[in-house]
Amino acid sequence: MAPWALLSPGVLVRTGHTVLTWGITLVLFLHDTALRQWEEQGELLLPLTFLLLVLGSLLLYLAVSLMDPGYVNVQPQPQEEVKEEQTAMVPQAIPLRRCRYCLVLPLRARHCRECRRCVRRYDHHCPWMENCVGERNHPLFVAYLALQLVVLLWGLYLAWSGLHFFRPWGLWLRSSGLLFATFLLLSLFSLVASLLLASHLYLVASNTTTWEFISSHRIAYLRQRPSNPFDRGLTRNLAHFFCGWPSGSWETLWAEGEEEEEEGRSQAV
């Protein structure tokens, strides 16, 4: 591996996240917080649980950051095979979408300029992950947000437990300034993680993505439909997102929704 590869954005972002995570954890242990008091009293269950949660959130972060988000296969194929795939994958009722890099795009896929690849069920490109969130890693991304929020809220409580305010303020700032800065940082991260988790749970419950939610008026396969063609109810949406059930392509689901709408219109007439 070339030396300059160590300075790539992905390496820098992941290293920064890892250093920040363990740095904040170290601050909570070094100051007079409930975490340190439990340790001094020999009550090791809660400190060990906290450390395991921190480690689990870090491992989930690295997994989501490093895994394939669902890249579209761009291996060249004979022209006849491409045509057959196009016919099977894109029914006539569905607008054909093309990418200058990846030929025909599967439904709900989008080309990411940062990754320079097309991603299936594209949600967004996460700069904090330096990776796309797509069909393969979106469930793990939601799990990471949930676990990270638990760690952040617990860390927020621990930081607050060590903030013993006293005068003069200059002396207090010298003794607790770093812990106070950690508290403010954890407050900001907790707010961001809460908003992200709430928004993604809403998107998952309605079987849509961040890109589709923001740009539905510009997406051909959504613009011509009055409602979300992929929404099959809360239970089925959650089951499909987390468990992959019921299985089936997005093209088939879109076509089924089109047929149901046509039947509804014909019955109304």
Buried (B, 14 or more C-beta within 10 A) or exposed (E): EEEEEEEEEEEEBBEEBEEEBEEBBEBBBEBBBBBBBBBEEEEEEBBEEBBEBBBBBBEBBBBBBEEBBBBBEEEEEEEEEEEEBEEEBBBEEBEEBEBEEBBBBBBBBBBBEEBEBBBBBBBBBBEEBBBBBBBBBBBBBBBBBBBBBBBBBBBBBBBBBBBEEEEEEEEBEEBBEEBBEBBEBBBEBBEBBBEBBEEBBEBBBBBBBBBBBEEBEEBEBBEEBEEBBBBBEEEEBBBBBEEEEEEEBBBEBBBEBBEEBEEEEEEEE
